[in-house]
Amino acid sequence: MEEPDIRVELYIVLGFDEESDKALKIAWDVAEKMLEKGIWVVITPVHEWLADPLLNEYSDYPKIYINGRLMFIGRAPSEDELVKAIEDRLGIKTKFAREEGVVEGLKGQEGFREVVFVIT
C-alpha cells in the first residue's frame, strides 16, 4: 500500500482523565477516516506528568495541536469538529464556509468592556 501524499500531525497533550482518553480515541477514529480520503494523520500522544496531583484538576487537558497550531484545549472535540479543523489547517475547503469578521470593543459606563463581533 502506498502512503498518501498529504500528511498532518496531531500532537495531543494528555492528562490522566476521561476527557483525555476520549480525545485520543476520537483522534484515532478520525485518522482512520482521513486515510480513506487520502490524508495520512500522524498522532503523537504525550502524557504530561505534574508533580502536584491537585494541579491535574486545574490543567486544561487535553490540548490538541494540528500541524503545530493549538486548536482544542480543555475538551475532546467531536469527530466532525476534528475533521473540519484538520481540513482547515490543510487549506481544504469544507462544505461550511468560515465566517470572518472584526471584533470591536467599547468601554461601558461601569468600566466593563463590551465586545461586538461584526461579520464581514
KEMAR-325122 format. One line per 8 residues: for each residue y, x, z of C-alpha. Coordinates in steps of 0.5 Angstrom, whole numbers, plus 500, padded with zeros to 3 digits. Layout:
KEMAR-325122
Y X Z | ...
end
This chain:
KEMAR-325122
500 500 500 | 507 503 498 | 512 503 503 | 518 498 502 | 525 502 500 | 529 498 505 | 529 500 512 | 532 498 518
532 501 525 | 531 496 531 | 533 500 538 | 531 496 544 | 533 498 551 | 529 494 555 | 529 493 563 | 523 490 567
524 483 566 | 521 477 562 | 527 477 557 | 526 484 555 | 519 482 554 | 521 476 550 | 526 480 546 | 520 485 544
515 480 542 | 521 477 537 | 522 484 534 | 515 485 532 | 514 478 529 | 521 479 525 | 518 486 523 | 512 483 520
516 477 517 | 521 482 514 | 516 486 511 | 514 480 507 | 521 481 504 | 520 488 502 | 524 490 508 | 521 496 513
523 495 520 | 522 501 525 | 522 498 532 | 524 504 537 | 523 500 544 | 526 504 550 | 525 502 558 | 531 504 562
529 506 569 | 534 505 574 | 534 509 581 | 536 503 585 | 532 496 583 | 537 492 585 | 541 494 579 | 536 491 574
539 485 576 | 546 486 574 | 544 490 568 | 545 487 561 | 538 487 559 | 535 487 553 | 540 491 549 | 538 491 541
542 496 536 | 541 494 529 | 542 501 525 | 546 504 531 | 550 498 532 | 550 494 538 | 548 486 536 | 545 483 542
546 484 549 | 543 481 555 | 539 476 552 | 533 475 547 | 535 473 540 | 531 467 537 | 527 470 530 | 532 466 526
538 470 529 | 535 477 529 | 533 476 521 | 540 474 520 | 543 480 524 | 538 485 520 | 540 482 513 | 548 482 515
547 489 517 | 544 491 511 | 549 487 507 | 544 482 504 | 547 475 503 | 545 469 507 | 545 462 506 | 550 461 511
557 464 510 | 560 468 515 | 567 466 517 | 572 471 518 | 579 470 522 | 584 472 526 | 585 472 534 | 592 470 536
594 471 543 | 599 467 547 | 601 468 554 | 601 462 558 | 606 459 563 | 602 462 569 | 600 468 566 | 594 467 563
592 469 556 | 591 463 551 | 587 465 545 | 586 462 539 | 581 463 533 | 584 462 526 | 579 461 521 | 582 464 514
end
